[in-house]
Amino acid sequence: MPYEPPTHRVERSLRATTGARVVAGVDEVGRGAWAGPVTVCAAVTGLRRPPEGLTDSKLLTPQRRTALAGVLTRWVSAYALGHASPQEIDSLGMTAALRLAAVRALEALPERPDAVILDGKHDYLGTPWQVRTVIKGDQSCVAVAAASVIAKVHRDAMLAELASDHPDFGFDSNAGYPAPVHRAALEDQGPTPHHRLSWAYLDSLPRWRHLRLPSHREASADETLEDAGQLGFF
């Protein structure tokens, strides 16, 4: 299905209304996974014409996404990645873990952004950052789309590296998200050190339910299923 390419409309608006000179697009990946970190990318693109085919990472094939990420990391003015580990997610809750990962990414940029375009409707960054939230920003905003692709490819590669130590879990194909092979390995072997132990999936694993940690906020079933469905696991 044809899609509208992302634009610099929001970035131009922020520059005009707030005087922002450096605007970063921010997107995350791994929110609904059972294993692995949540990863955030902050990308600064300026107002240059983006590479052809740029869009939300979930709309791209794995091959196209990987190829585009290689182009983007050279094309952007700057980018940085931040992660929050499964243990930090368990201890802080997802919202605070997202903020931690995002701040790590933003503070790793060579120049602090004057404004941030955040994908979605919820501002999990807050003060002192000047934030503009954009629903489906990963499809409509150039900087957010670039961050989406870079974050996804980088996190997928991280999870693929874990597959050699945990081959039965299929991390190289499911990136730590719900999938039949992932569930089967959990039932047989229990969670790895890379699993989130406050997630509700443990409630359906009688042998391992005792490992469940209390969570600050349960990941909603809708959120997890949406992320997994977008990746083609359901």
C-alpha positions in Angstrom: 0.0 0.0 0.0 1.5 3.4 -0.9 2.5 5.7 1.9 3.2 9.4 2.2 6.9 10.0 2.8 7.9 11.8 6.0 8.5 15.5 6.0 10.2 18.2 8.0 6.9 19.9 8.8 7.0 19.5 12.6 10.7 20.4 12.7 10.1 23.6 10.8 7.2 24.4 13.1 9.4 24.0 16.2 12.1 26.1 14.7 9.6 28.8 13.8 7.6 28.9 17.1 10.3 28.1 19.7 13.5 29.3 18.0 15.0 25.8 18.3 18.1 25.3 16.3 18.9 21.7 16.9 15.8 19.4 16.8 16.1 15.6 17.6 13.7 13.0 16.5 13.3 10.2 19.1 11.8 6.7 18.8 12.0 3.5 20.8 11.9 -0.2 20.1 11.5 -3.2 22.5 8.7 -1.8 24.6 6.5 -4.9 24.3 9.3 -7.5 24.2 9.7 -10.3 26.8 13.5 -10.2 26.6 16.2 -7.7 25.9 16.5 -3.9 26.6 14.3 -1.1 25.5 16.3 0.9 23.0 15.9 4.5 22.1 17.5 6.4 19.2 17.8 10.2 19.0 18.5 11.4 15.5 19.3 14.9 14.2 18.7 15.4 10.5 18.5 19.1 9.8 16.3 20.0 6.8 18.0 18.0 4.1 16.1 15.7 1.8 16.0 12.2 3.3 17.1 9.0 1.6 14.5 7.5 -0.7 12.1 5.0 1.0 12.5 6.3 4.5 9.5 5.5 6.7 8.5 3.8 10.0 10.8 0.8 10.5 7.8 -1.6 10.9 6.7 -0.9 7.3 10.0 -2.0 5.9 11.2 -5.5 5.1 14.2 -6.6 7.3 16.5 -6.5 4.3 15.4 -3.0 3.3 15.5 -1.8 6.9 19.1 -3.0 7.3 20.2 -1.4 4.1 18.5 1.9 4.9 20.0 2.0 8.4 23.5 1.8 6.8 22.6 4.8 4.7 21.0 6.7 7.5 23.9 6.4 10.0 26.0 8.2 7.4 23.3 10.7 6.3 22.1 12.1 9.6 23.8 15.0 11.2 24.1 13.1 14.4 22.6 10.1 16.2 23.0 8.3 19.5 21.4 5.3 21.1 20.4 4.7 24.7 19.3 1.5 26.4 17.5 0.4 29.6 18.3 -3.1 30.6 15.7 -5.8 31.5 16.8 -5.3 35.2 16.2 -1.6 35.0 12.8 -2.2 33.4 11.9 -4.5 36.2 13.0 -2.2 38.9 11.8 1.1 37.5 8.8 0.2 35.4 8.6 0.8 31.6 7.8 4.5 31.6 10.8 5.4 33.8 13.0 3.0 31.8 12.0 4.6 28.6 12.9 8.0 30.0 16.2 6.6 31.2 17.0 5.2 27.8 15.9 8.4 26.0 18.0 10.7 28.2 21.0 8.4 27.7 20.5 8.8 23.9 19.9 12.5 24.0 22.9 13.2 26.3 25.1 11.2 24.1 24.5 13.5 21.1 27.4 15.8 20.3 25.2 18.8 20.9 22.2 19.0 23.2 19.0 19.4 21.3 16.9 22.5 21.8 13.7 20.5 21.1 12.7 16.9 20.8 10.0 15.3 18.5 8.8 12.2 20.3 6.9 9.5 18.6 3.5 8.7 20.1 1.0 10.7 22.2 2.7 10.3 25.6 5.6 12.5 26.7 7.7 10.2 28.8 10.6 12.6 28.8 9.1 15.7 30.5 11.2 18.6 31.9 13.7 20.0 31.2 13.3 18.8 27.7 11.1 20.7 25.2 9.0 18.0 23.7 6.5 17.8 20.8 4.7 14.5 20.7 3.5 13.3 17.3 1.2 10.3 16.9 2.7 8.1 14.1 5.7 10.4 14.0 7.8 7.5 12.8 5.8 7.7 9.6 5.3 11.5 9.2 8.5 13.1 10.6 11.9 12.6 8.9 14.0 12.7 12.1 11.7 10.3 14.0 11.5 7.9 11.0 15.3 7.9 10.9 15.5 7.2 14.6 12.9 4.4 14.2 15.0 2.6 11.6 18.3 3.0 13.4 16.9 1.9 16.7 15.2 -1.2 15.3 18.2 -2.5 13.3 20.6 -1.9 16.2 18.4 -3.7 18.8 17.7 -6.6 16.4 21.4 -7.0 16.0 21.9 -7.0 19.7 19.3 -9.7 20.2 20.7 -11.8 17.3 24.1 -11.8 19.2 22.3 -13.4 22.2 21.0 -16.2 20.0 24.4 -18.0 20.1 24.2 -18.3 23.8 20.4 -19.1 23.9 19.8 -20.8 20.5 16.4 -22.4 21.5 14.7 -19.0 22.1 14.9 -17.7 18.5 16.2 -14.3 19.5 17.7 -13.9 16.0 14.2 -14.0 14.4 11.9 -12.7 17.1 14.1 -10.1 18.8 12.8 -11.1 22.2 9.2 -10.5 21.3 6.4 -13.1 21.9 6.6 -16.0 19.4 5.8 -19.7 19.5 9.4 -20.8 19.6 10.2 -18.2 22.3 7.3 -19.4 24.5 8.3 -23.1 24.0 11.8 -22.4 25.1 10.6 -20.5 28.2 8.3 -23.3 29.2 11.2 -25.8 28.9 14.2 -23.8 30.1 12.8 -20.8 32.0 13.9 -17.2 31.6 17.4 -16.2 30.7 19.3 -13.4 32.3 18.0 -11.2 29.4 14.3 -11.7 30.3 12.1 -9.2 32.0 10.9 -10.9 35.2 8.2 -8.4 36.0 6.3 -9.2 32.8 3.0 -11.1 32.9 4.1 -13.9 30.6 5.5 -15.6 33.7 2.1 -16.1 35.1 1.3 -18.6 32.4 4.4 -20.6 33.0 3.7 -22.7 36.2 7.3 -24.0 36.5 8.7 -20.5 36.5 6.0 -18.4 38.0 7.9 -18.2 41.3 10.5 -16.0 39.5 7.9 -13.3 38.8 8.9 -9.9 40.3 6.3 -7.3 41.2 6.0 -4.6 38.5 5.5 -0.9 38.8 3.0 -1.1 36.0 1.9 -4.2 34.1 2.7 -4.1 30.4 -0.8 -4.2 28.8 -1.8 -7.2 26.8 -2.9 -4.9 24.0 0.5 -3.1 23.9 2.4 -6.4 23.8 0.2 -8.0 21.1 0.3 -4.8 19.0 4.1 -4.8 19.0 4.3 -8.5 18.3 1.6 -8.3 15.6 3.5 -5.6 13.8 6.5 -7.9 13.6 4.4 -10.7 12.1 4.5 -13.1 15.1 0.7 -13.3 15.4 
